[in-house]
Amino acid sequence: MQMVARSLLDTLKEVSDDERDCIAVLERISRLADDSEPTVRAELMEQVPHIAMFCQENRPSIPYAFSKYLLPIVVRYLADQNNQVRKTSQAALLVLLEQELVERYDVETKVCPVLIDLTAPDSNDDVKTEAVAIMCKMASMVGKDITERLVLPRFCEMCCDCRMFHVRKVCAANFGDICSVVGQQATEEMLLPRFFQLCSDNVWGVRKACAECFMAVSCATSQEVRRTKLSTLFINLISDPSRWVRQAAFQSLGPFISTFANPSSSGQYFKEEDGKNPEDCSSAQENSEQIRTAENVTTEDEHNRTEDLSSCVDDDFATKLETAMEDQNTVSSNSQGERDFQTESSFHCTLSSESCGEMADKNEQSSHCCTAGLQEAVLNSQETSLSEQELYNSFHFWRTPLPEIDIDFELQQTSEIILNREIQELTMPVSPNIPMATRKELEEMIENLEPHIDDPDVKAQVEVLSAALRASSLDPQEETMASVGKETDSQPELTINDQQNFKPILGDIVPLIGDSVENMDSTLHYIHNDSDLSTNSSFSPEEERKSKVQDVVPQALLDQYLSMTDPSRAQTVDTEIAKHCAYSLPGVALTLGRQNWHCLKDTYETLASDMQWKVRRTLAFSIHELAVILGDQLTAGDLVPVFNGFLKDLDEVRIGVLKHLHDFLKLLHLDKRREYLYQLQEFLVTDNSRNWRFRAELAEQLILLLDLYSARDIYDYLRPIAFSLCADKVSSVRWISYKLVSEMVKKLYMASPSTFATDLMNELVEKFCRCHKWSGRQTFVFICQTISEDDCLPMDQFAVHLLPHLLHLASDRVPNVRVLLAKTLKQTLLEKEYFLNSANSHQEAVEQTIMALQMDEDSDVKYFASIHPASTKIADDAMSTASSTY
């Protein structure tokens, strides 16, 4: 019977012309489905997708065959007692749905009702778990309408299954897929409450599954929900008692942060009312209205809008703004500016120290380097029409709003005003923000945590709470006088160490502290920032920039991400945690924007010097993407030293740099780029000489690098490397090197003057054509063949510089050289129009050489010179790479 099941498809094909015979075979299938042997039923299920495909292709002769005869068997087997039969039927159903072989009506009336019944409370446990998994996997195939009407209600019930944690685990694992199908409204109204329950499930496996799908859930929600609800929920998972949950959460942390990126800010828009004429204002308002009403914003459109805005900005505005910023050497509070910033209706594109045109070009480059999580966030934002406030609040802008500055003020007057503003802010009463009841709660929590002080995480939390308690008891007047009246390094009671310890552990406080303490977060941040400022009133502009806290993502999330490089994390969470941090760093950097790079710089340098080569390798593979995100100035200052270190690292790390060498070097200025010409030779040396793929990748990159350097640089520096690769021991490396040399000839010939090309071809003749080894002479033939096939050189120039030396090899004493010469002349040169339509001395020389080869004593040489191999079977082997190399 098993053989009968296997032969069903062949039988149907034989009788496909007769509708009655087809129906008879299909009826036999229905009887075969009742067989008592599980192997027969399983074999039948394996054949069903193929039979269904055949029925679909022959619908005119056997209409509705699948729906009437096959689909009922598939859904019936979903509840079969045999596990193997159930598994094969589930796989068959998913294949049928994926191939769109099941009609929509059948999905609603035959498939979904069966799945709903199988997930009923009184259903078998194993069958229920499998049915939930099928429901989740089919959601993306059946679409939003069916999922929302038929699947979603039962899915929400399964998320609360109190008896079977396996069911809840399946729901948690597929939660992101369901959210992406049903959309934002259904996600926030129906699914998020269930997700919150699953994240606090008493089984750690369920919570771990939630952490793994967190990014997908975040992509299906609004920015407000993401910031206010999901970020706090994620902090709870990061602080979970189970190490496995924390491990999964930290792995998802970078992708989750990337969902906070907003595509509307990718153009680096910035509002400013001063410094522009009314025409500029109206033009900017028109552009802003266009962006408000556009629901599908593409990268190209965003770039075009940036250029439009930059063209209408006052030419002197950026210069005046930069001059004013240089005069300001103290930090001013911008909280009021941010509030004003949210209410403004017009905006302009201002660029910190670069022209608008240059920044627009960089934005176009950076738009191509999104991680998967960021792409999903962008798509989600495109599908959702955002409100005006959502599009234009200060959180969405890549750059902190600048304070209003009158550039006519004297430096001393500006400093005094800003200093007075700082003093006023520092003397604002602290105790009203932190009432006595909250201080008591802090003291109680410290007492409760002290018995567990041996745990490093608990100890860190105690230190943070103690620092917050000390901050709440400071005398504001004394603190202000201490910071203003002394020019020494005296500090307030809340020390810098306490402040530094406060930020990384802030996320760990959230799950432990009640609502009243959660409301303190903004106050504690305020104290932290202002006490920082009060310690030194003469910060340099660079220090001022670094002291600012970013507002793109919740600070607690970023602090947890930065803590992933802490050695204690490797011991308490995951030994691979640094690698996960390195993997998601470009996405986090793109989310924060280049103006917040200072938040990640130290972490990046720590990862770049990590002891694990896998961490450094991950950074090496992504450094070119990070360079696009940061721009040329930050790349030259912060990434080039790291890049240089990778060049001297292990081969496992160097290959990451080498694979994207062209992508990185093209972002550097010409003078900086030329410095690497001297280091390219070092790539020929590897830790293991058998690592031929390293040299093959070098040849591939050198082909791309030809566009970045001048003719002289190519001849002086790249030519020796190319010749060395042409003589490599591995044929795959040599084949790519032939292409490299041919492209080099083309590049040098097109350069002015073309003397470098002539010198290169003369050296080819001297080094290879006249080589005492036959392999070198064969290499010369290969190079000539590649130059001719790719039209890298005009045929008249080829005939003058290379053809005479090529024909001279017809008398070579090694048959392999003559065989390759015969193939090259017959298959390549004689196919060129130069040798077909014009009678010249070169054509005669080629024909005479072929005639001489036809009389060769070697049979292979004679064959390839006499018969065109393209018309024979032997040609496939003769033209293969293996037979054409030594």
Secondary structure, 3 states (H helix, E strand, C coil): CHHHHHCHHHHHHHCCCCHHHHHHHHHHHHHHCCCCCHHHHHHHHHHHHHHHHHHHHCCCCCCCHHHHHHHHHHHHHCCCCCHHHHHHHHHHHHHHHHCCCCCHHHHHHHHHHHHHHHCCCCCCHHHHHHHHHHHHHHHHHHCHHHHHHHHHHHHHHHHCCCCCHHHHHHHHHCHHHHHHHHCHHHHHHHHHHHHHHHHCCCCHHHHHHHHHCHHHHHHCCCHHHHHHHHHHHHHHHHCCCCHHHHHHHHHHHHHHHHCCCCHHHCCCCECCCCCCCHHHHHHHHHHHHHHHHCCCCCHHHHHHHHHHHHHCCCCCHHHHHHHHHHHCCCCCCCHHHHHHHHHCCCCECCCCCCCHHHHHHHHHHHCCCCCHHHHHHHHHHHHCCCCHHHHHCHHHCCCCCCCCCCCCCCHHHHHHHHHHHHHHHHCCCCCCCCCHHHHHHHHHHHHHHHHHCCCHHHHHHHHHHHHHHHHHCCCHHHHHHHHHHCCCCCCCCCCHHHHHHHCCCHHHHCCCCCHHHHCCHHHHHHHHHHHHHHCCCCCCHHHHHHHCCCCCCCHHHHHHHHHHHCHHHHHHCCCCHHHHHHHHHHHHHHHHCHHHCHHHHHHHHHHHCCCCHHHHHHHHHHHHHHHHHHHHHHHHHHHHHHHHHHHCCCHHHHHHHHHCHHHHHCCCCHHHHHHHHHCHHHHHCCCCCCCHHHHHHHHHHHHHHCCCCCHHHHHHHHHHHHHHHHCCCCHHHHHHHHHHHHHHHHHHHHCCCCHHHHHHHHHHHHHHHCCCCHHHHHHHHHHHHHHHHCCCCCHHHHHHHCHHHHHHHHHCCCHHHHHHHHHHHHHCHHHCHHHHCCCCHHHHHHHHHHHHHHCCCCHHHHHHHHCCHHHCCHHHHHCCCHHHCC
